[in-house]
Amino acid sequence: MIHPIPSGTRDVLPDEMRELRAIEAALRRVFDEAGYGEVATPALEYEAVLARGGAKMPPAYRVADDHGNVLALRTDMTVPIARVASTRYAAAEPPLRFCYVANAYRQVRPHRGQMREFLQAGVELIGSPTPTGTTEVLEVLARAVEATGIDDFRIGLGSASIVPALLDQAGVGAEDRARILHELVGRDYVGLEREVSRLGLDERIAAIPLLRGGPEVLARLPGEAGSRLGEAIEALAPDVRERVILDLGLASDLGYYTGAIFQIYVPGLGQPLGVGGRYDELLGNFGRPLPAVGFALNVDRLHEALAR
């Protein structure tokens, strides 16, 4: 007799659980040494509260409580921690440093082998502007991955603000803007070029996401975007700086990123180990406008990378 479990979920048995717990312990040690305090939030939140985060992905599961309120399982920990920082720490002097190890839940495409429920570990640094905060979080990220035993990873670094800024300067309407950003998030650069050509926009909008390499690519960026990224990279410890690859095509379907955005790669794994970035406007949606930056590592992918 087969007793199924929901698609995108799995059972974790003792041997694997011991290995996962060892990874979590290594990450927690790094977070603690860097001064980040661990928090836990409810897996279920009011859907209207989660919607303040501006994430464009719908929740994986919705339920109604006994009062008729719609609840949803969190899609990540950034929005709940923004809520905590704005309410429970409304009068606390920034910067605030939080870390977590918690499950998140997302919708997935059918038959793709993607997980609806997955374990994340990460940090959120609230109240520290760029480049200082970005540099700190990138260094904590590198130390955390190293602590698990992975030593051949790279950090792809880009910016979520460059293309939107050019679209604002060009006065692109909401519908056309959504189309262009959709192509960018999906890394469909042919579609991106088609949309830019159709609207008669500056060719840089299609060319910038193709830029990859070392610090020399920053000279080709408009405005102050290149200088802010350059300052963050220059302030990194040399061993961390060596791991950074500029990738200006990085984008995310999490709608709250506003500046530097990054992903962590390891050879042989088709998905990033984790993602992160600046979200300087998110806290304002909860009543306490503060700059912020953080990252989330996928613990299961860390485990897979170690097993390989």
Backbone hydrogen bonds in HBPLUS format (Angstrom, degrees):
<---DONOR---> <-ACCEPTOR-->    atom                        ^
c    i                          cat <-CA-CA->   ^        H-A-AA   ^      H-
h    n   atom  resd res      DA  || num        DHA   H-A  angle D-A-AA Bond
n    s   type  num  typ     dist DA aas  dist angle  dist       angle   num
A0009-THR N   A0006-PRO O   3.23 MM   3  5.84 133.4  2.46 141.8 139.6     1
A0116-ARG N   A0008-GLY O   2.74 MM 108  4.49 146.5  1.85 108.6 120.3     2
A0117-GLU N   A0008-GLY O   3.24 MM 109  6.45 161.0  2.28 155.9 150.9     3
A0017-MET N   A0013-LEU O   2.90 MM   4  5.94 160.0  1.94 157.7 162.6     4
A0018-ARG N   A0014-PRO O   2.94 MM   4  6.15 154.6  2.01 154.4 158.8     5
A0019-GLU N   A0015-ASP O   3.34 MM   4  6.69 155.4  2.41 142.6 148.5     6
A0020-LEU N   A0016-GLU O   2.87 MM   4  6.17 158.6  1.92 155.9 162.3     7
A0021-ARG N   A0017-MET O   2.88 MM   4  6.04 159.5  1.92 151.3 156.6     8
A0022-ALA N   A0018-ARG O   3.08 MM   4  6.30 145.4  2.20 140.2 148.9     9
A0023-ILE N   A0019-GLU O   3.14 MM   4  6.48 152.5  2.22 145.5 152.0    10
A0024-GLU N   A0020-LEU O   2.94 MM   4  6.27 164.2  1.97 153.1 157.3    11
A0025-ALA N   A0021-ARG O   2.91 MM   4  6.09 157.1  1.96 145.2 151.2    12
A0026-ALA N   A0022-ALA O   3.08 MM   4  6.31 155.3  2.14 144.7 150.5    13
A0027-LEU N   A0023-ILE O   3.02 MM   4  6.32 159.8  2.06 154.4 159.8    14
A0028-ARG N   A0024-GLU O   2.86 MM   4  6.08 163.8  1.88 155.7 160.3    15
A0029-ARG N   A0025-ALA O   3.05 MM   4  6.24 153.2  2.12 145.3 151.7    16
A0030-VAL N   A0026-ALA O   3.32 MM   4  6.63 159.5  2.36 145.2 149.3    17
A0031-PHE N   A0027-LEU O   2.99 MM   4  6.27 168.8  2.00 158.0 161.1    18
A0032-ASP N   A0028-ARG O   2.85 MM   4  5.97 163.8  1.87 152.2 156.7    19
A0033-GLU N   A0029-ARG O   2.93 MM   4  6.09 163.7  1.96 149.7 154.3    20
A0034-ALA N   A0030-VAL O   3.04 MM   4  6.22 141.3  2.19 146.1 156.2    21
A0036-TYR N   A0031-PHE O   2.99 MM   5  5.34 165.2  2.01 153.3 149.6    22
A0035-GLY N   A0032-ASP O   3.00 MM   3  5.18 160.0  2.04 107.9 113.9    23
A0037-GLY N   A0097-ARG O   3.19 MM  60  6.31 164.8  2.22 131.6 127.7    24
A0099-CYS N   A0037-GLY O   2.87 MM  62  5.66 147.1  1.98 130.5 129.2    25
A0039-VAL N   A0099-CYS O   2.94 MM  60  6.27 150.3  2.03 166.9 167.2    26
A0074-ARG N   A0043-ALA O   3.01 MM  31  5.86 156.6  2.06 163.9 171.5    27
A0045-GLU N   A0072-ALA O   2.98 MM  27  5.61 164.4  2.00 153.9 156.4    28
A0072-ALA N   A0045-GLU O   2.86 MM  27  5.61 157.4  1.91 160.6 168.2    29
A0049-VAL N   A0046-TYR O   2.98 MM   3  5.32 129.7  2.24 105.4 118.6    30
A0050-LEU N   A0046-TYR O   3.13 MM   4  6.56 161.8  2.17 157.7 162.1    31
A0047-GLU N   A0070-VAL O   3.06 MM  23  5.94 174.2  2.06 141.9 143.8    32
A0051-ALA N   A0047-GLU O   2.94 MM   4  6.11 148.3  2.04 146.8 156.0    33
A0052-ARG N   A0049-VAL O   3.07 MM   3  5.44 147.7  2.18 106.9 116.1    34
A0053-GLY N   A0050-LEU O   2.99 MM   3  5.67 158.8  2.03 117.0 123.5    35
A0054-GLY N   A0051-ALA O   3.13 MM   3  5.70 160.7  2.17 114.3 119.4    36
A0073-LEU N   A0061-TYR O   3.32 MM  12  5.90 155.4  2.39 147.8 152.7    37
A0063-VAL N   A0071-LEU O   2.96 MM   8  5.26 159.2  2.00 139.4 144.4    38
A0071-LEU N   A0063-VAL O   2.71 MM   8  5.26 174.5  1.71 164.7 166.4    39
A0065-ASP N   A0069-ASN O   2.97 MM   4  5.49 155.7  2.03 150.4 156.8    40
A0068-GLY N   A0065-ASP O   3.04 MM   3  5.35 166.4  2.06 115.5 118.8    41
A0105-TYR N   A0074-ARG O   2.98 MM  31  6.02 152.3  2.06 147.1 155.9    42
A0081-ILE N   A0077-MET O   3.04 MM   4  6.10 157.5  2.09 147.2 153.6    43
A0082-ALA N   A0078-THR O   2.91 MM   4  6.14 147.6  2.02 145.8 155.4    44
A0083-ARG N   A0079-VAL O   3.00 MM   4  6.33 151.9  2.08 151.2 158.7    45
A0084-VAL N   A0080-PRO O   2.95 MM   4  6.28 156.0  2.01 146.0 152.4    46
A0085-ALA N   A0081-ILE O   2.84 MM   4  6.03 167.0  1.85 154.0 156.8    47
A0086-SER N   A0082-ALA O   3.09 MM   4  6.16 148.2  2.20 141.0 148.9    48
A0087-THR N   A0083-ARG O   3.06 MM   4  6.16 132.5  2.29 144.4 156.1    49
A0087-THR N   A0084-VAL O   3.28 MM   3  5.31 137.1  2.47  97.1 108.4    50
A0088-ARG N   A0084-VAL O   2.81 MM   4  5.32 133.8  2.02 137.6 151.9    51
A0092-ALA N   A0089-TYR O   3.19 MM   3  5.06 155.2  2.25 100.6 108.2    52
A0096-LEU N   A0126-ILE O   2.69 MM  30  4.98 157.4  1.74 148.1 155.8    53
A0126-ILE N   A0096-LEU O   2.83 MM  30  4.98 168.6  1.85 154.8 156.9    54
A0098-PHE N   A0124-GLU O   3.04 MM  26  5.27 171.0  2.05 154.8 157.8    55
A0124-GLU N   A0098-PHE O   2.84 MM  26  5.27 154.8  1.90 150.1 151.8    56
A0100-TYR N   A0122-GLY O   3.06 MM  22  5.67 144.1  2.19 154.9 157.0    57
A0122-GLY N   A0100-TYR O   3.11 MM  22  5.67 153.0  2.19 144.4 151.3    58
A0102-ALA N   A0120-GLN O   2.89 MM  18  5.48 150.8  1.97 153.7 162.5    59
A0120-GLN N   A0102-ALA O   2.84 MM  18  5.48 175.0  1.84 150.0 151.8    60
A0104-ALA N   A0118-PHE O   2.81 MM  14  5.58 155.0  1.87 159.9 167.7    61
A0118-PHE N   A0104-ALA O   3.07 MM  14  5.58 159.0  2.12 152.5 158.0    62
A0106-ARG N   A0116-ARG O   2.92 MM  10  5.01 145.3  2.04 130.2 141.3    63
A0299-VAL N   A0119-LEU O   2.96 MM 180  5.62 152.9  2.04 145.2 152.5    64
A0121-ALA N   A0297-LEU O   2.92 MM 176  5.16 148.8  2.02 141.8 151.5    65
A0297-LEU N   A0121-ALA O   2.69 MM 176  5.16 170.1  1.70 147.7 151.3    66
A0123-VAL N   A0295-PHE O   3.18 MM 172  5.78 134.3  2.40 140.4 153.1    67
A0295-PHE N   A0123-VAL O   3.11 MM 172  5.78 148.3  2.21 148.5 156.3    68
A0125-LEU N   A0293-VAL O   2.79 MM 168  5.38 176.7  1.79 168.7 169.4    69
A0293-VAL N   A0125-LEU O   3.00 MM 168  5.38 149.0  2.09 142.4 152.3    70
A0127-GLY N   A0291-PRO O   2.64 MM 164  5.03 168.1  1.65 165.7 165.7    71
A0133-GLY N   A0129-PRO O   2.82 MM   4  5.44 171.4  1.83 158.6 155.7    72
A0135-THR N   A0131-PRO O   2.94 MM   4  6.10 164.8  1.96 161.5 165.1    73
A0136-GLU N   A0132-THR O   3.07 MM   4  6.34 163.9  2.10 151.7 155.9    74
A0137-VAL N   A0133-GLY O   3.05 MM   4  6.25 169.2  2.06 154.8 156.9    75
A0138-LEU N   A0134-THR O   3.01 MM   4  6.17 159.9  2.05 150.4 156.1    76
A0139-GLU N   A0135-THR O   3.06 MM   4  6.26 153.2  2.13 149.4 156.4    77
A0140-VAL N   A0136-GLU O   2.98 MM   4  6.29 157.9  2.02 151.7 157.9    78
A0141-LEU N   A0137-VAL O   2.87 MM   4  6.02 159.0  1.91 149.2 155.4    79
A0142-ALA N   A0138-LEU O   3.01 MM   4  6.24 162.0  2.05 145.3 149.2    80
A0143-ARG N   A0139-GLU O   3.00 MM   4  6.21 165.2  2.03 151.0 154.9    81
A0144-ALA N   A0140-VAL O   2.89 MM   4  6.01 151.6  1.97 148.0 156.1    82
A0145-VAL N   A0141-LEU O   3.07 MM   4  6.36 165.9  2.09 157.4 159.4    83
A0146-GLU N   A0142-ALA O   3.03 MM   4  6.17 165.9  2.05 150.5 155.0    84
A0147-ALA N   A0143-ARG O   2.96 MM   4  6.05 148.5  2.06 141.1 149.3    85
A0148-THR N   A0145-VAL O   3.15 MM   3  5.47 143.3  2.29 105.3 115.2    86
A0149-GLY N   A0146-GLU O   2.98 MM   3  5.41 154.2  2.05 112.3 120.5    87
A0154-ARG N   A0265-TYR O   2.92 MM 111  5.26 151.0  2.00 140.2 148.4    88
A0265-TYR N   A0154-ARG O   2.84 MM 111  5.26 167.2  1.86 156.0 160.4    89
A0155-ILE N   A0243-ARG O   2.88 MM  88  5.81 169.2  1.89 139.7 142.8    90
A0245-ILE N   A0155-ILE O   2.84 MM  90  6.06 160.6  1.87 154.1 155.7    91
A0156-GLY N   A0263-GLN O   2.78 MM 107  5.15 151.4  1.86 153.7 160.4    92
A0263-GLN N   A0156-GLY O   2.96 MM 107  5.15 147.4  2.07 139.1 149.2    93
A0157-LEU N   A0245-ILE O   2.88 MM  88  6.07 159.3  1.92 147.8 152.8    94
A0247-ASP N   A0157-LEU O   2.80 MM  90  5.50 163.7  1.82 133.3 138.5    95
A0158-GLY N   A0261-ILE O   2.79 MM 103  5.22 166.0  1.81 166.0 168.9    96
A0261-ILE N   A0158-GLY O   3.01 MM 103  5.22 158.9  2.06 119.0 121.3    97
A0160-ALA N   A0259-GLY O   2.65 MM  99  4.99 171.5  1.66 144.0 143.5    98
A0165-ALA N   A0161-SER O   3.01 MM   4  5.94 149.6  2.10 141.5 149.7    99
A0166-LEU N   A0162-ILE O   3.13 MM   4  6.46 154.0  2.20 149.9 156.7   100
A0167-LEU N   A0163-VAL O   2.94 MM   4  6.24 153.3  2.01 154.4 162.7   101
A0168-ASP N   A0164-PRO O   2.92 MM   4  6.17 150.1  2.01 145.6 153.5   102
A0169-GLN N   A0165-ALA O   2.99 MM   4  6.27 159.1  2.04 147.4 152.8   103
A0170-ALA N   A0166-LEU O   3.04 MM   4  6.24 142.0  2.18 138.8 148.8   104
A0172-VAL N   A0167-LEU O   3.13 MM   5  5.50 173.6  2.13 157.4 157.1   105
A0171-GLY N   A0168-ASP O   3.03 MM   3  5.06 154.6  2.09 102.4 110.5   106
A0177-ARG N   A0173-GLY O   2.85 MM   4  5.90 155.6  1.91 154.4 162.7   107
A0178-ALA N   A0174-ALA O   2.95 MM   4  6.10 156.4  2.01 145.5 150.9   108
A0179-ARG N   A0175-GLU O   3.17 MM   4  6.47 152.3  2.25 143.6 150.7   109
A0180-ILE N   A0176-ASP O   3.04 MM   4  6.32 162.9  2.07 152.1 155.8   110
A0181-LEU N   A0177-ARG O   2.97 MM   4  6.19 170.1  1.98 157.7 160.2   111
A0182-HIS N   A0178-ALA O   2.92 MM   4  5.97 144.6  2.05 140.6 150.4   112
A0183-GLU N   A0179-ARG O   3.12 MM   4  6.42 157.0  2.17 148.7 153.3   113
A0184-LEU N   A0180-ILE O   3.03 MM   4  6.31 151.0  2.11 145.3 154.2   114
A0185-VAL N   A0181-LEU O   2.88 MM   4  6.07 164.9  1.91 151.3 153.9   115
A0186-GLY N   A0182-HIS O   3.06 MM   4  6.21 157.0  2.12 145.3 151.7   116
A0188-ASP N   A0183-GLU O   2.92 MM   5  5.08 155.1  1.98 156.4 157.3   117
A0187-ARG N   A0184-LEU O   3.04 MM   3  4.95 156.3  2.10 101.7 108.7   118
A0192-LEU N   A0188-ASP O   2.90 MM   4  6.19 148.9  2.00 143.9 153.9   119
A0193-GLU N   A0189-TYR O   2.95 MM   4  6.03 161.0  1.98 138.7 143.1   120
A0194-ARG N   A0190-VAL O   2.97 MM   4  6.21 151.9  2.05 144.3 152.6   121
A0195-GLU N   A0191-GLY O   3.00 MM   4  6.25 158.2  2.05 148.7 153.2   122
A0196-VAL N   A0192-LEU O   2.97 MM   4  6.21 164.5  1.99 154.4 158.8   123
A0197-SER N   A0193-GLU O   2.92 MM   4  6.04 159.4  1.96 147.3 152.9   124
A0198-ARG N   A0194-ARG O   2.88 MM   4  6.04 156.6  1.93 146.1 153.2   125
A0199-LEU N   A0195-GLU O   3.12 MM   4  6.30 149.5  2.21 146.3 152.7   126
A0201-LEU N   A0196-VAL O   3.03 MM   5  5.30 167.4  2.05 155.5 155.8   127
A0200-GLY N   A0197-SER O   3.09 MM   3  4.98 150.3  2.18  98.4 107.6   128
A0205-ILE N   A0202-ASP O   3.10 MM   3  5.99 159.4  2.14 124.7 128.7   129
A0206-ALA N   A0203-GLU O   3.12 MM   3  5.63 136.6  2.32 110.0 119.5   130
A0207-ALA N   A0203-GLU O   3.09 MM   4  6.33 142.2  2.24 141.1 152.5   131
A0208-ILE N   A0204-ARG O   2.82 MM   4  5.59 169.7  1.83 152.8 152.2   132
A0210-LEU N   A0207-ALA O   3.06 MM   3  5.56 154.9  2.13 115.6 123.5   133
A0211-LEU N   A0208-ILE O   3.00 MM   3  5.50 170.3  2.01 123.8 126.9   134
A0248-LEU N   A0211-LEU O   3.05 MM  37  5.57 163.2  2.08 168.7 173.0   135
A0213-GLY N   A0246-LEU O   2.97 MM  33  5.24 149.6  2.06 143.5 146.7   136
A0246-LEU N   A0213-GLY O   2.90 MM  33  5.24 147.0  2.01 174.5 163.7   137
A0217-VAL N   A0214-GLY O   3.14 MM   3  6.26 169.1  2.15 135.9 136.2   138
A0218-LEU N   A0215-PRO O   3.04 MM   3  5.62 155.8  2.10 116.1 123.2   139
A0219-ALA N   A0216-GLU O   3.39 MM   3  5.96 152.3  2.48 110.7 116.2   140
A0220-ARG N   A0217-VAL O   3.08 MM   3  5.61 160.1  2.13 113.0 119.3   141
A0221-LEU N   A0218-LEU O   3.12 MM   3  5.47 166.8  2.14 116.8 118.2   142
A0228-ARG N   A0224-GLU O   3.07 MM   4  6.30 160.0  2.11 162.0 166.3   143
A0229-LEU N   A0225-ALA O   3.26 MM   4  6.48 166.4  2.28 150.1 153.3   144
A0230-GLY N   A0226-GLY O   2.86 MM   4  5.95 156.4  1.92 146.2 154.0   145
A0231-GLU N   A0227-SER O   2.91 MM   4  6.06 152.4  1.99 145.9 151.8   146
A0232-ALA N   A0228-ARG O   3.19 MM   4  6.42 158.7  2.24 144.8 149.9   147
A0233-ILE N   A0229-LEU O   2.99 MM   4  6.27 159.6  2.03 153.2 158.5   148
A0234-GLU N   A0230-GLY O   2.90 MM   4  6.02 164.1  1.93 149.7 154.5   149
A0235-ALA N   A0231-GLU O   3.17 MM   4  6.26 145.0  2.30 142.6 150.0   150
A0236-LEU N   A0233-ILE O   3.09 MM   3  5.40 157.8  2.15 109.9 116.9   151
A0240-VAL N   A0237-ALA O   2.95 MM   3  5.39 131.5  2.19 113.3 126.5   152
A0241-ARG N   A0237-ALA O   2.88 MM   4  6.09 163.5  1.91 160.4 165.9   153
A0242-GLU N   A0238-PRO O   3.10 MM   4  6.27 148.4  2.20 146.9 153.4   154
A0243-ARG N   A0240-VAL O   2.93 MM   3  5.37 149.5  2.02 111.2 120.6   155
A0244-VAL N   A0241-ARG O   3.14 MM   3  5.41 159.6  2.18 110.1 116.3   156
A0250-LEU N   A0247-ASP O   3.31 MM   3  6.02 165.0  2.34 119.3 120.6   157
A0258-THR N   A0278-ARG O   2.85 MM  20  5.79 156.7  1.90 137.2 144.2   158
A0278-ARG N   A0260-ALA O   2.81 MM  18  5.52 149.9  1.90 160.4 164.1   159
A0262-PHE N   A0276-GLY O   2.88 MM  14  5.26 167.2  1.90 135.9 136.9   160
A0276-GLY N   A0262-PHE O   2.91 MM  14  5.26 139.6  2.07 154.8 151.4   161
A0264-ILE N   A0274-GLY O   3.11 MM  10  5.41 150.6  2.20 145.8 145.1   162
A0273-LEU N   A0264-ILE O   2.73 MM   9  5.28 149.4  1.82 149.4 155.6   163
A0269-LEU N   A0266-VAL O   3.38 MM   3  6.06 156.5  2.44 142.1 141.3   164
A0298-ASN N   A0273-LEU O   2.80 MM  25  5.69 177.4  1.80 166.8 167.4   165
A0275-VAL N   A0296-ALA O   3.04 MM  21  5.65 144.6  2.17 153.2 157.7   166
A0296-ALA N   A0275-VAL O   2.82 MM  21  5.65 158.2  1.86 168.8 175.9   167
A0277-GLY N   A0294-GLY O   2.93 MM  17  5.78 150.6  2.02 158.6 167.7   168
A0294-GLY N   A0277-GLY O   3.15 MM  17  5.78 154.9  2.21 143.3 147.7   169
A0279-TYR N   A0292-ALA O   2.93 MM  13  5.46 161.7  1.96 135.4 140.9   170
A0285-ASN N   A0282-LEU O   2.98 MM   3  5.49 143.1  2.12 112.3 122.0   171
A0286-PHE N   A0283-LEU O   2.98 MM   3  5.36 150.9  2.07 108.2 117.3   172
A0288-ARG N   A0283-LEU O   3.20 MM   5  5.49 158.4  2.25 141.5 135.1   173
A0287-GLY N   A0284-GLY O   3.16 MM   3  5.02 165.8  2.18 102.1 105.3   174
A0302-LEU N   A0298-ASN O   3.03 MM   4  6.38 152.2  2.11 150.9 159.5   175
A0303-HIS N   A0299-VAL O   2.99 MM   4  6.25 155.4  2.05 147.1 153.4   176
A0304-GLU N   A0300-ASP O   2.93 MM   4  6.22 151.8  2.01 142.3 150.3   177
A0305-ALA N   A0301-ARG O   2.86 MM   4  6.06 161.6  1.89 150.6 155.0   178
A0306-LEU N   A0302-LEU O   3.01 MM   4  6.25 153.6  2.08 146.8 153.7   179
A0307-ALA N   A0303-HIS O   2.92 MM   4  6.15 153.1  2.00 146.4 154.2   180
A0308-ARG N   A0304-GLU O   3.02 MM   4  6.27 141.0  2.18 145.4 155.3   181
